[in-house]
C-alpha cells in the first residue's frame, strides 16, 4: 500500500530501524526543530529543547544538545 508518505517523525531507535527496513525515511523531533528554525518558524531551538526536557522529560544528552545548538547557530 502506497500512502504517499515521504518521511515519518519518530525518535525511538527500534521504530526507526523498522521504518528504514521498510524503505521509509525518518526524522526525529530535534530534526523537526532544526528545520523549523531554518525556515523561521521558531526563534529559539534552545528554548524548544529546554521545554521538551522540562515539560515532558524528553531526554537529550548534553553532547547532542550542544551539537543541535551549533547546527542552529545558537550558543549558550
N, CA, C and O atoms as a Tinker XYZ file with bonds, in Angstrom:
   304  protein
     1  N      0.844000   -1.163000    0.000000    73     2
     2  CA     0.000000    0.000000    0.000000    64     1     3
     3  C      0.899000    1.238000    0.000000    63     2     4     5
     4  O      1.789000    1.361000    0.842000    81     3
     5  N      0.672000    2.133000   -0.922000    73     3     6
     6  CA     1.438000    3.380000   -1.004000    64     5     7
     7  C      0.595000    4.514000   -0.459000    63     6     8     9
     8  O     -0.441000    4.865000   -1.024000    81     7
     9  N      1.057000    5.088000    0.661000    73     7    10
    10  CA     0.329000    6.185000    1.282000    64     9    11
    11  C      0.859000    7.541000    0.862000    63    10    12    13
    12  O      0.332000    8.573000    1.277000    81    11
    13  N      1.899000    7.547000    0.040000    73    11    14
    14  CA     2.480000    8.805000   -0.413000    64    13    15
    15  C      3.267000    9.517000    0.674000    63    14    16    17
    16  O      3.493000   10.724000    0.584000    81    15
    17  N      3.682000    8.793000    1.687000    73    15    18
    18  CA     4.432000    9.365000    2.797000    64    17    19
    19  C      5.915000    9.372000    2.436000    63    18    20    21
    20  O      6.477000    8.340000    2.069000    81    19
    21  N      6.540000   10.537000    2.542000    73    19    22
    22  CA     7.962000   10.627000    2.240000    64    21    23
    23  C      8.828000   10.431000    3.477000    63    22    24    25
    24  O      9.940000    9.911000    3.383000    81    23
    25  N      8.318000   10.849000    4.642000    73    23    26
    26  CA     9.111000   10.798000    5.857000    64    25    27
    27  C      8.173000   10.714000    7.061000    63    26    28    29
    28  O      7.081000   11.283000    7.057000    81    27
    29  N      8.622000    9.995000    8.088000    73    27    30
    30  CA     7.832000    9.932000    9.311000    64    29    31
    31  C      8.661000   10.484000   10.473000    63    30    32    33
    32  O      9.887000   10.381000   10.486000    81    31
    33  N      7.967000   11.065000   11.438000    73    31    34
    34  CA     8.623000   11.595000   12.634000    64    33    35
    35  C      8.633000   10.496000   13.682000    63    34    36    37
    36  O      7.585000    9.997000   14.092000    81    35
    37  N      9.846000   10.125000   14.111000    73    35    38
    38  CA     9.977000    9.063000   15.096000    64    37    39
    39  C     11.320000    9.200000   15.799000    63    38    40    41
    40  O     12.349000    9.390000   15.149000    81    39
    41  N     11.313000    9.105000   17.109000    73    39    42
    42  CA    12.548000    9.195000   17.871000    64    41    43
    43  C     13.036000    7.843000   18.389000    63    42    44    45
    44  O     14.218000    7.702000   18.703000    81    43
    45  N     12.174000    6.870000   18.483000    73    43    46
    46  CA    12.559000    5.581000   19.045000    64    45    47
    47  C     13.459000    4.818000   18.080000    63    46    48    49
    48  O     13.145000    4.681000   16.898000    81    47
    49  N     14.576000    4.326000   18.595000    73    47    50
    50  CA    15.575000    3.643000   17.775000    64    49    51
    51  C     15.002000    2.425000   17.067000    63    50    52    53
    52  O     15.216000    2.250000   15.868000    81    51
    53  N     14.280000    1.584000   17.789000    73    51    54
    54  CA    13.741000    0.362000   17.185000    64    53    55
    55  C     12.741000    0.706000   16.081000    63    54    56    57
    56  O     12.737000    0.079000   15.021000    81    55
    57  N     11.911000    1.688000   16.333000    73    55    58
    58  CA    10.950000    2.121000   15.315000    64    57    59
    59  C     11.642000    2.653000   14.073000    63    58    60    61
    60  O     11.219000    2.379000   12.950000    81    59
    61  N     12.712000    3.418000   14.279000    73    59    62
    62  CA    13.478000    3.940000   13.138000    64    61    63
    63  C     14.094000    2.807000   12.323000    63    62    64    65
    64  O     14.106000    2.851000   11.093000    81    63
    65  N     14.602000    1.797000   13.019000    73    63    66
    66  CA    15.190000    0.653000   12.323000    64    65    67
    67  C     14.144000   -0.068000   11.471000    63    66    68    69
    68  O     14.417000   -0.437000   10.329000    81    67
    69  N     12.954000   -0.265000   12.024000    73    67    70
    70  CA    11.879000   -0.928000   11.270000    64    69    71
    71  C     11.446000   -0.065000   10.086000    63    70    72    73
    72  O     11.218000   -0.576000    8.990000    81    71
    73  N     11.335000    1.229000   10.310000    73    71    74
    74  CA    10.944000    2.134000    9.223000    64    73    75
    75  C     11.980000    2.093000    8.100000    63    74    76    77
    76  O     11.625000    2.044000    6.922000    81    75
    77  N     13.255000    2.113000    8.468000    73    75    78
    78  CA    14.322000    2.060000    7.469000    64    77    79
    79  C     14.256000    0.757000    6.684000    63    78    80    81
    80  O     14.445000    0.751000    5.468000    81    79
    81  N     13.987000   -0.353000    7.382000    73    79    82
    82  CA    13.870000   -1.651000    6.715000    64    81    83
    83  C     12.724000   -1.662000    5.701000    63    82    84    85
    84  O     12.756000   -2.411000    4.725000    81    83
    85  N     11.718000   -0.830000    5.941000    73    83    86
    86  CA    10.586000   -0.715000    5.022000    64    85    87
    87  C     10.832000    0.332000    3.942000    63    86    88    89
    88  O      9.964000    0.589000    3.109000    81    87
    89  N     12.022000    0.934000    3.960000    73    87    90
    90  CA    12.359000    1.933000    2.954000    64    89    91
    91  C     11.848000    3.330000    3.255000    63    90    92    93
    92  O     11.811000    4.185000    2.370000    81    91
    93  N     11.450000    3.568000    4.511000    73    91    94
    94  CA    10.948000    4.884000    4.895000    64    93    95
    95  C     12.064000    5.738000    5.475000    63    94    96    97
    96  O     12.974000    5.227000    6.129000    81    95
    97  N     11.990000    7.019000    5.237000    73    95    98
    98  CA    12.927000    7.960000    5.848000    64    97    99
    99  C     12.313000    8.436000    7.153000    63    98   100   101
   100  O     11.096000    8.587000    7.268000    81    99
   101  N     13.183000    8.673000    8.140000    73    99   102
   102  CA    12.693000    9.154000    9.427000    64   101   103
   103  C     13.397000   10.449000    9.803000    63   102   104   105
   104  O     14.495000   10.747000    9.335000    81   103
   105  N     12.739000   11.195000   10.651000    73   103   106
   106  CA    13.317000   12.388000   11.249000    64   105   107
   107  C     12.815000   12.420000   12.687000    63   106   108   109
   108  O     11.665000   12.074000   12.960000    81   107
   109  N     13.677000   12.834000   13.595000    73   107   110
   110  CA    13.279000   12.938000   14.993000    64   109   111
   111  C     12.814000   14.344000   15.305000    63   110   112   113
   112  O     12.878000   15.237000   14.460000    81   111
   113  N     12.353000   14.531000   16.513000    73   111   114
   114  CA    11.830000   15.835000   16.915000    64   113   115
   115  C     12.902000   16.919000   16.815000    63   114   116   117
   116  O     12.594000   18.065000   16.486000    81   115
   117  N     14.156000   16.568000   17.097000    73   115   118
   118  CA    15.211000   17.573000   17.002000    64   117   119
   119  C     15.445000   17.990000   15.549000    63   118   120   121
   120  O     15.757000   19.149000   15.276000    81   119
   121  N     15.295000   17.057000   14.631000    73   119   122
   122  CA    15.379000   17.393000   13.216000    64   121   123
   123  C     14.241000   18.298000   12.786000    63   122   124   125
   124  O     14.426000   19.203000   11.972000    81   123
   125  N     13.068000   18.050000   13.336000    73   123   126
   126  CA    11.907000   18.910000   13.050000    64   125   127
   127  C     12.175000   20.317000   13.580000    63   126   128   129
   128  O     11.889000   21.306000   12.905000    81   127
   129  N     12.724000   20.400000   14.793000    73   127   130
   130  CA    13.034000   21.714000   15.369000    64   129   131
   131  C     14.099000   22.451000   14.558000    63   130   132   133
   132  O     13.983000   23.657000   14.338000    81   131
   133  N     15.130000   21.741000   14.113000    73   131   134
   134  CA    16.158000   22.372000   13.282000    64   133   135
   135  C     15.558000   22.922000   11.993000    63   134   136   137
   136  O     15.896000   24.023000   11.561000    81   135
   137  N     14.676000   22.157000   11.391000    73   135   138
   138  CA    14.025000   22.596000   10.165000    64   137   139
   139  C     13.135000   23.820000   10.428000    63   138   140   141
   140  O     13.093000   24.750000    9.622000    81   139
   141  N     12.433000   23.809000   11.551000    73   139   142
   142  CA    11.584000   24.950000   11.910000    64   141   143
   143  C     12.422000   26.202000   12.123000    63   142   144   145
   144  O     12.035000   27.291000   11.699000    81   143
   145  N     13.555000   26.053000   12.770000    73   143   146
   146  CA    14.455000   27.188000   12.989000    64   145   147
   147  C     14.987000   27.705000   11.651000    63   146   148   149
   148  O     15.016000   28.913000   11.412000    81   147
   149  N     15.402000   26.795000   10.792000    73   147   150
   150  CA    15.946000   27.149000    9.476000    64   149   151
   151  C     14.937000   27.944000    8.649000    63   150   152   153
   152  O     15.315000   28.850000    7.907000    81   151
   153  N     13.661000   27.604000    8.777000    73   151   154
   154  CA    12.613000   28.258000    7.992000    64   153   155
   155  C     11.904000   29.388000    8.750000    63   154   156   157
   156  O     10.864000   29.881000    8.313000    81   155
   157  N     12.480000   29.789000    9.889000    73   155   158
   158  CA    11.947000   30.931000   10.621000    64   157   159
   159  C     10.633000   30.695000   11.344000    63   158   160   161
   160  O      9.926000   31.647000   11.676000    81   159
   161  N     10.304000   29.448000   11.588000    73   159   162
   162  CA     9.047000   29.120000   12.282000    64   161   163
   163  C      9.190000   29.224000   13.800000    63   162   164   165
   164  O      8.205000   29.442000   14.505000    81   163
   165  N     10.414000   29.070000   14.301000    73   163   166
   166  CA    10.688000   29.277000   15.726000    64   165   167
   167  C     11.912000   30.178000   15.844000    63   166   168   169
   168  O     12.775000   30.195000   14.966000    81   167
   169  N     11.971000   30.921000   16.939000    73   167   170
   170  CA    13.098000   31.828000   17.161000    64   169   171
   171  C     14.262000   31.155000   17.863000    63   170   172   173
   172  O     15.422000   31.472000   17.598000    81   171
   173  N     13.954000   30.221000   18.763000    73   171   174
   174  CA    14.998000   29.644000   19.601000    64   173   175
   175  C     14.838000   28.135000   19.730000    63   174   176   177
   176  O     13.865000   27.644000   20.302000    81   175
   177  N     15.809000   27.413000   19.191000    73   175   178
   178  CA    15.800000   25.960000   19.353000    64   177   179
   179  C     16.186000   25.601000   20.788000    63   178   180   181
   180  O     15.760000   24.574000   21.316000    81   179
   181  N     16.993000   26.456000   21.410000    73   179   182
   182  CA    17.377000   26.234000   22.802000    64   181   183
   183  C     16.143000   26.248000   23.708000    63   182   184   185
   184  O     15.985000   25.372000   24.558000    81   183
   185  N     15.281000   27.229000   23.527000    73   183   186
   186  CA    14.053000   27.299000   24.328000    64   185   187
   187  C     13.165000   26.086000   24.086000    63   186   188   189
   188  O     12.565000   25.550000   25.018000    81   187
   189  N     13.085000   25.657000   22.831000    73   187   190
   190  CA    12.258000   24.491000   22.499000    64   189   191
   191  C     12.802000   23.231000   23.161000    63   190   192   193
   192  O     12.034000   22.430000   23.695000    81   191
   193  N     14.127000   23.050000   23.131000    73   191   194
   194  CA    14.714000   21.857000   23.754000    64   193   195
   195  C     14.558000   21.900000   25.268000    63   194   196   197
   196  O     14.302000   20.874000   25.899000    81   195
   197  N     14.712000   23.084000   25.849000    73   195   198
   198  CA    14.514000   23.212000   27.302000    64   197   199
   199  C     13.080000   22.843000   27.675000    63   198   200   201
   200  O     12.849000   22.170000   28.680000    81   199
   201  N     12.123000   23.282000   26.866000    73   199   202
   202  CA    10.718000   22.950000   27.121000    64   201   203
   203  C     10.480000   21.450000   27.022000    63   202   204   205
   204  O      9.763000   20.876000   27.842000    81   203
   205  N     11.083000   20.815000   26.016000    73   203   206
   206  CA    10.934000   19.367000   25.885000    64   205   207
   207  C     11.471000   18.648000   27.116000    63   206   208   209
   208  O     10.844000   17.721000   27.628000    81   207
   209  N     12.624000   19.079000   27.581000    73   207   210
   210  CA    13.219000   18.468000   28.775000    64   209   211
   211  C     12.343000   18.699000   30.010000    63   210   212   213
   212  O     12.055000   17.765000   30.759000    81   211
   213  N     11.932000   19.923000   30.209000    73   211   214
   214  CA    11.204000   20.306000   31.410000    64   213   215
   215  C      9.772000   19.778000   31.427000    63   214   216   217
   216  O      9.321000   19.225000   32.431000    81   215
   217  N      9.067000   19.947000   30.327000    73   215   218
   218  CA     7.633000   19.664000   30.321000    64   217   219
   219  C      7.268000   18.203000   30.107000    63   218   220   221
   220  O      6.269000   17.729000   30.649000    81   219
   221  N      8.068000   17.483000   29.321000    73   219   222
   222  CA     7.705000   16.082000   29.077000    64   221   223
   223  C      8.825000   15.103000   29.415000    63   222   224   225
   224  O      8.699000   13.901000   29.180000    81   223
   225  N      9.931000   15.626000   29.973000    73   223   226
   226  CA    11.025000   14.745000   30.367000    64   225   227
   227  C     11.763000   14.134000   29.185000    63   226   228   229
   228  O     12.341000   13.055000   29.310000    81   227
   229  N     11.750000   14.808000   28.039000    73   227   230
   230  CA    12.430000   14.315000   26.839000    64   229   231
   231  C     13.928000   14.303000   27.088000    63   230   232   233
   232  O     14.504000   15.315000   27.486000    81   231
   233  N     14.565000   13.151000   26.852000    73   231   234
   234  CA    15.997000   13.035000   27.092000    64   233   235
   235  C     16.786000   13.533000   25.891000    63   234   236   237
   236  O     16.593000   13.065000   24.769000    81   235
   237  N     17.671000   14.482000   26.136000    73   235   238
   238  CA    18.627000   14.962000   25.144000    64   237   239
   239  C     19.970000   15.003000   25.863000    63   238   240   241
   240  O     20.132000   15.753000   26.826000    81   239
   241  N     20.929000   14.210000   25.407000    73   239   242
   242  CA    22.234000   14.230000   26.068000    64   241   243
   243  C     22.842000   15.620000   25.944000    63   242   244   245
   244  O     22.528000   16.363000   25.015000    81   243
   245  N     23.699000   15.960000   26.871000    73   243   246
   246  CA    24.343000   17.276000   26.828000    64   245   247
   247  C     25.145000   17.455000   25.542000    63   246   248   249
   248  O     25.171000   18.541000   24.963000    81   247
   249  N     25.797000   16.382000   25.104000    73   247   250
   250  CA    26.589000   16.446000   23.873000    64   249   251
   251  C     25.690000   16.741000   22.662000    63   250   252   253
   252  O     26.001000   17.611000   21.849000    81   251
   253  N     24.577000   16.010000   22.552000    73   251   254
   254  CA    23.645000   16.228000   21.441000    64   253   255
   255  C     23.031000   17.619000   21.524000    63   254   256   257
   256  O     22.862000   18.292000   20.508000    81   255
   257  N     22.700000   18.044000   22.733000    73   255   258
   258  CA    22.130000   19.383000   22.959000    64   257   259
   259  C     23.064000   20.445000   22.369000    63   258   260   261
   260  O     22.621000   21.344000   21.655000    81   259
   261  N     24.346000   20.330000   22.671000    73   259   262
   262  CA    25.325000   21.296000   22.164000    64   261   263
   263  C     25.491000   21.194000   20.645000    63   262   264   265
   264  O     25.658000   22.211000   19.972000    81   263
   265  N     25.448000   19.986000   20.109000    73   263   266
   266  CA    25.542000   19.800000   18.658000    64   265   267
   267  C     24.373000   20.483000   17.943000    63   266   268   269
   268  O     24.562000   21.141000   16.919000    81   267
   269  N     23.177000   20.323000   18.486000    73   267   270
   270  CA    21.987000   20.922000   17.881000    64   269   271
   271  C     22.077000   22.441000   17.950000    63   270   272   273
   272  O     21.746000   23.127000   16.983000    81   271
   273  N     22.526000   22.974000   19.091000    73   271   274
   274  CA    22.688000   24.432000   19.208000    64   273   275
   275  C     23.671000   24.946000   18.159000    63   274   276   277
   276  O     23.446000   25.990000   17.547000    81   275
   277  N     24.755000   24.209000   17.957000    73   275   278
   278  CA    25.763000   24.612000   16.972000    64   277   279
   279  C     25.171000   24.605000   15.561000    63   278   280   281
   280  O     25.391000   25.537000   14.788000    81   279
   281  N     24.425000   23.559000   15.230000    73   279   282
   282  CA    23.797000   23.476000   13.908000    64   281   283
   283  C     22.790000   24.598000   13.685000    63   282   284   285
   284  O     22.583000   25.042000   12.555000    81   283
   285  N     22.165000   25.055000   14.771000    73   283   286
   286  CA    21.162000   26.110000   14.685000    64   285   287
   287  C     21.791000   27.505000   14.833000    63   286   288   289
   288  O     21.091000   28.517000   14.856000    81   287
   289  N     23.110000   27.533000   14.931000    73   287   290
   290  CA    23.831000   28.809000   15.138000    64   289   291
   291  C     23.367000   29.536000   16.391000    63   290   292   293
   292  O     23.204000   30.756000   16.402000    81   291
   293  N     23.159000   28.757000   17.446000    73   291   294
   294  CA    22.829000   29.316000   18.759000    64   293   295
   295  C     23.912000   28.887000   19.741000    63   294   296   297
   296  O     24.468000   27.796000   19.615000    81   295
   297  N     24.208000   29.719000   20.697000    73   295   298
   298  CA    25.156000   29.367000   21.731000    64   297   299
   299  C     24.582000   29.716000   23.091000    63   298   300   301
   300  O     23.718000   30.583000   23.216000    81   299
   301  N     25.075000   29.032000   24.100000    73   299   302
   302  CA    24.636000   29.319000   25.472000    64   301   303
   303  C     25.824000   29.689000   26.308000    63   302   304
   304  O     25.678000   29.969000   27.497000    81   303
